[in-house]
Amino acid sequence: MNDPEFLQALESCSLPEQEFRHAAHVRAAYLYLQQGEFATALLRLQSSIRRYAAAHGQPGRYHETMTVAYLALIQQHIGERGDGGGWRGFADANPELFERGLLLRFYPQAQLESDLARSSFLLPHPPA
């Protein structure tokens, strides 16, 4: 599925749940950043993920800290390394964005698992 089709499927909540895993979240964030500034991309990403989660009966799955932190990391990677010439090139050039536990480099696990982190963006605290 090409990028416009992917975003349309996400925004219409028709993207199959098995296709909306971590890599798809990163892809959506990257595509929104390609279309506008950080604040606009964040609003679109938040809205899309929340709507998608609610449409699939899991409104509590949305995580504010993870959403904002990943968007910021993706923007940083674009700034430092470029946009890869498109989604596939960017994904290939930035494999660490797909590593399990990436945010644990910045946040203690207990902080990420907290209700407060899920509902509000928390600044990172490097693990002790």
KOLKE-129129 format. One record per residue (C-alpha): x, y, z. Coordinates in nm, 2 decimals, decimal comma. Example, Ala and Ser with C-alpha at 12.3 -4.5 7.8 and 13.67 -1.06 7.14 Angstrom:
2
<node c1="1,23" c2="-0,45" c3="0,78"/>
<node c1="1,37" c2="-0,11" c3="0,71"/>
//
This chain:
128
<node c1="0,00" c2="0,00" c3="0,00"/>
<node c1="0,14" c2="0,34" c3="-0,09"/>
<node c1="0,18" c2="0,62" c3="0,16"/>
<node c1="-0,15" c2="0,81" c3="0,08"/>
<node c1="-0,34" c2="0,48" c3="0,09"/>
<node c1="-0,18" c2="0,39" c3="0,42"/>
<node c1="-0,27" c2="0,73" c3="0,58"/>
<node c1="-0,63" c2="0,71" c3="0,44"/>
<node c1="-0,67" c2="0,36" c3="0,58"/>
<node c1="-0,54" c2="0,47" c3="0,92"/>
<node c1="-0,75" c2="0,78" c3="0,93"/>
<node c1="-1,06" c2="0,60" c3="0,82"/>
<node c1="-0,98" c2="0,32" c3="1,08"/>
<node c1="-1,00" c2="0,06" c3="0,80"/>
<node c1="-0,64" c2="-0,04" c3="0,83"/>
<node c1="-0,64" c2="-0,40" c3="0,96"/>
<node c1="-0,53" c2="-0,42" c3="1,33"/>
<node c1="-0,26" c2="-0,67" c3="1,25"/>
<node c1="-0,11" c2="-0,41" c3="1,02"/>
<node c1="-0,10" c2="-0,13" c3="1,28"/>
<node c1="0,20" c2="-0,24" c3="1,48"/>
<node c1="0,50" c2="-0,03" c3="1,59"/>
<node c1="0,64" c2="0,01" c3="1,24"/>
<node c1="0,31" c2="0,14" c3="1,12"/>
<node c1="0,31" c2="0,40" c3="1,40"/>
<node c1="0,66" c2="0,51" c3="1,30"/>
<node c1="0,55" c2="0,53" c3="0,93"/>
<node c1="0,25" c2="0,75" c3="1,02"/>
<node c1="0,46" c2="0,98" c3="1,23"/>
<node c1="0,72" c2="1,01" c3="0,95"/>
<node c1="0,45" c2="1,08" c3="0,69"/>
<node c1="0,28" c2="1,34" c3="0,90"/>
<node c1="0,62" c2="1,51" c3="0,96"/>
<node c1="0,68" c2="1,51" c3="0,58"/>
<node c1="0,35" c2="1,70" c3="0,54"/>
<node c1="0,40" c2="1,97" c3="0,80"/>
<node c1="0,57" c2="2,11" c3="1,10"/>
<node c1="0,60" c2="1,92" c3="1,43"/>
<node c1="0,30" c2="2,07" c3="1,60"/>
<node c1="0,07" c2="1,99" c3="1,31"/>
<node c1="0,21" c2="1,64" c3="1,27"/>
<node c1="0,16" c2="1,58" c3="1,64"/>
<node c1="-0,20" c2="1,68" c3="1,63"/>
<node c1="-0,27" c2="1,46" c3="1,33"/>
<node c1="-0,09" c2="1,17" c3="1,48"/>
<node c1="-0,26" c2="1,20" c3="1,82"/>
<node c1="-0,60" c2="1,23" c3="1,65"/>
<node c1="-0,54" c2="0,93" c3="1,42"/>
<node c1="-0,41" c2="0,70" c3="1,68"/>
<node c1="-0,68" c2="0,78" c3="1,93"/>
<node c1="-0,96" c2="0,75" c3="1,67"/>
<node c1="-0,81" c2="0,42" c3="1,55"/>
<node c1="-0,78" c2="0,28" c3="1,90"/>
<node c1="-1,14" c2="0,38" c3="1,99"/>
<node c1="-1,28" c2="0,24" c3="1,66"/>
<node c1="-1,12" c2="-0,09" c3="1,74"/>
<node c1="-1,25" c2="-0,10" c3="2,10"/>
<node c1="-0,93" c2="-0,02" c3="2,27"/>
<node c1="-0,93" c2="0,36" c3="2,36"/>
<node c1="-0,70" c2="0,30" c3="2,66"/>
<node c1="-0,42" c2="0,18" c3="2,44"/>
<node c1="-0,32" c2="0,53" c3="2,34"/>
<node c1="0,00" c2="0,64" c3="2,51"/>
<node c1="0,08" c2="1,02" c3="2,51"/>
<node c1="0,44" c2="1,00" c3="2,62"/>
<node c1="0,53" c2="0,73" c3="2,36"/>
<node c1="0,35" c2="0,92" c3="2,08"/>
<node c1="0,53" c2="1,25" c3="2,15"/>
<node c1="0,87" c2="1,10" c3="2,22"/>
<node c1="0,87" c2="0,89" c3="1,91"/>
<node c1="0,76" c2="1,18" c3="1,69"/>
<node c1="1,04" c2="1,39" c3="1,84"/>
<node c1="1,29" c2="1,11" c3="1,78"/>
<node c1="1,17" c2="1,07" c3="1,42"/>
<node c1="1,20" c2="1,44" c3="1,36"/>
<node c1="1,55" c2="1,44" c3="1,51"/>
<node c1="1,65" c2="1,16" c3="1,28"/>
<node c1="1,51" c2="1,34" c3="0,97"/>
<node c1="1,71" c2="1,65" c3="1,08"/>
<node c1="2,03" c2="1,47" c3="1,13"/>
<node c1="2,02" c2="1,21" c3="0,86"/>
<node c1="1,77" c2="1,33" c3="0,60"/>
<node c1="1,43" c2="1,19" c3="0,50"/>
<node c1="1,57" c2="0,89" c3="0,32"/>
<node c1="1,40" c2="1,00" c3="0,00"/>
<node c1="1,08" c2="0,84" c3="0,12"/>
<node c1="0,94" c2="0,61" c3="0,38"/>
<node c1="1,13" c2="0,29" c3="0,27"/>
<node c1="1,46" c2="0,47" c3="0,25"/>
<node c1="1,41" c2="0,64" c3="0,59"/>
<node c1="1,31" c2="0,31" c3="0,75"/>
<node c1="1,61" c2="0,13" c3="0,61"/>
<node c1="1,85" c2="0,41" c3="0,73"/>
<node c1="1,71" c2="0,43" c3="1,08"/>
<node c1="1,66" c2="0,07" c3="1,21"/>
<node c1="1,70" c2="0,18" c3="1,57"/>
<node c1="1,36" c2="0,34" c3="1,56"/>
<node c1="1,22" c2="-0,02" c3="1,53"/>
<node c1="1,41" c2="-0,16" c3="1,83"/>
<node c1="1,21" c2="-0,29" c3="2,11"/>
<node c1="1,26" c2="-0,08" c3="2,42"/>
<node c1="1,42" c2="0,22" c3="2,25"/>
<node c1="1,25" c2="0,46" c3="2,48"/>
<node c1="1,40" c2="0,28" c3="2,78"/>
<node c1="1,73" c2="0,46" c3="2,69"/>
<node c1="1,55" c2="0,78" c3="2,80"/>
<node c1="1,28" c2="0,67" c3="3,04"/>
<node c1="1,27" c2="0,43" c3="3,34"/>
<node c1="1,03" c2="0,15" c3="3,26"/>
<node c1="0,82" c2="0,23" c3="3,56"/>
<node c1="0,77" c2="0,58" c3="3,43"/>
<node c1="0,67" c2="0,47" c3="3,09"/>
<node c1="0,42" c2="0,22" c3="3,24"/>
<node c1="0,26" c2="0,48" c3="3,46"/>
<node c1="-0,09" c2="0,61" c3="3,41"/>
<node c1="0,05" c2="0,96" c3="3,40"/>
<node c1="0,28" c2="0,88" c3="3,11"/>
<node c1="-0,01" c2="0,73" c3="2,92"/>
<node c1="-0,23" c2="1,03" c3="2,96"/>
<node c1="0,02" c2="1,32" c3="2,96"/>
<node c1="0,36" c2="1,38" c3="2,80"/>
<node c1="0,64" c2="1,34" c3="3,05"/>
<node c1="0,99" c2="1,47" c3="2,99"/>
<node c1="1,25" c2="1,19" c3="2,98"/>
<node c1="1,45" c2="1,09" c3="3,28"/>
<node c1="1,75" c2="0,87" c3="3,20"/>
<node c1="1,74" c2="0,55" c3="3,39"/>
<node c1="1,95" c2="0,55" c3="3,70"/>
//
